Amino acid sequence: MSDAELMLADAFLTAAFITRQNEYFQYQQGILDSEVLHSAKHPIILLLSSPTARRWWNTEGKLMVADSFEEYVDDVLKENDQRSWWFKDD
């Protein structure tokens, strides 16, 4: 990816994960129900399906979110890794 493409990807992923984090905290505060939170798992999985996006999460994304949301995302990814179909390292 070019530098410009990397900057666009970073901006997109940042916006997407700030939105997911807001949903997570709204659920924690009782504003959203568990069905809405559960439906937000799929975008997290898709957004972090590629090796490039996963590197972004591990090096940049985790720095800009709350610890509890970081743990939630990591748990969602662990849950899904056994079913992952999008990208395979093999």
C-alpha positions as CSV (number, residue, x, y, z in Angstrom):
1,M,0.0,0.0,0.0
2,S,1.1,3.5,-0.7
3,D,1.5,6.1,2.1
4,A,-1.7,7.8,1.0
5,E,-3.6,4.4,1.1
6,L,-2.2,3.6,4.5
7,M,-3.4,7.0,5.8
8,L,-6.9,6.4,4.4
9,A,-7.0,3.0,5.9
10,D,-5.9,4.3,9.3
11,A,-8.5,7.0,9.2
12,F,-11.3,4.6,8.2
13,L,-10.3,2.0,10.9
14,T,-10.0,4.7,13.5
15,A,-13.5,6.0,12.8
16,A,-15.0,2.5,12.6
17,F,-13.5,1.5,16.0
18,I,-14.4,4.7,17.8
19,T,-18.0,4.0,16.6
20,R,-17.8,0.4,17.8
21,Q,-16.4,1.6,21.2
22,N,-19.3,4.0,21.5
23,E,-21.7,1.2,21.0
24,Y,-19.9,-0.9,23.6
25,F,-20.1,1.8,26.2
26,Q,-23.7,2.5,25.4
27,Y,-24.4,-1.1,26.0
28,Q,-22.4,-0.9,29.3
29,Q,-24.6,2.0,30.4
30,G,-27.9,0.2,29.5
31,I,-28.7,2.4,26.4
32,L,-28.3,-0.4,23.9
33,D,-29.5,-4.0,24.4
34,S,-27.4,-7.1,24.0
35,E,-28.8,-7.8,20.5
36,V,-27.4,-4.5,19.2
37,L,-24.0,-5.2,20.8
38,H,-24.0,-8.7,19.4
39,S,-24.7,-7.3,15.9
40,A,-21.7,-5.1,16.2
41,K,-19.4,-8.1,16.5
42,H,-19.6,-8.9,12.8
43,P,-18.2,-5.5,11.7
44,I,-15.3,-5.9,14.1
45,I,-14.5,-9.3,12.7
46,L,-14.7,-8.1,9.1
47,L,-12.7,-5.0,9.7
48,L,-9.9,-7.0,11.3
49,S,-10.0,-10.0,9.0
50,S,-7.0,-9.0,6.9
51,P,-3.4,-9.4,8.2
52,T,-2.8,-5.7,7.5
53,A,-5.8,-4.6,9.5
54,R,-4.9,-7.0,12.3
55,R,-1.4,-5.4,12.5
56,W,-3.1,-2.0,12.6
57,W,-5.2,-3.1,15.6
58,N,-2.2,-4.6,17.4
59,T,0.1,-1.5,16.8
60,E,-2.2,1.5,16.5
61,G,-5.8,0.7,17.2
62,K,-5.3,-0.6,20.8
63,L,-3.6,2.7,21.7
64,M,-6.7,4.8,21.0
65,V,-9.4,2.8,22.8
66,A,-10.2,2.1,26.4
67,D,-8.7,-1.0,28.0
68,S,-12.1,-2.6,28.5
69,F,-13.0,-2.2,24.8
70,E,-9.6,-3.5,23.8
71,E,-10.2,-6.6,25.8
72,Y,-13.7,-7.0,24.3
73,V,-12.4,-6.8,20.8
74,D,-9.6,-9.2,21.5
75,D,-12.2,-11.6,23.0
76,V,-14.4,-11.2,19.9
77,L,-11.4,-12.0,17.7
78,K,-10.4,-15.1,19.7
79,E,-14.0,-16.3,19.5
80,N,-14.0,-15.9,15.8
81,D,-10.5,-17.1,14.9
82,Q,-11.6,-20.7,14.9
83,R,-14.3,-19.9,12.3
84,S,-12.3,-17.4,10.3
85,W,-12.8,-17.8,6.6
86,W,-11.8,-14.4,5.1
87,F,-8.0,-14.6,5.1
88,K,-5.8,-17.5,5.9
89,D,-2.1,-17.4,6.6
90,D,-1.5,-20.9,5.1
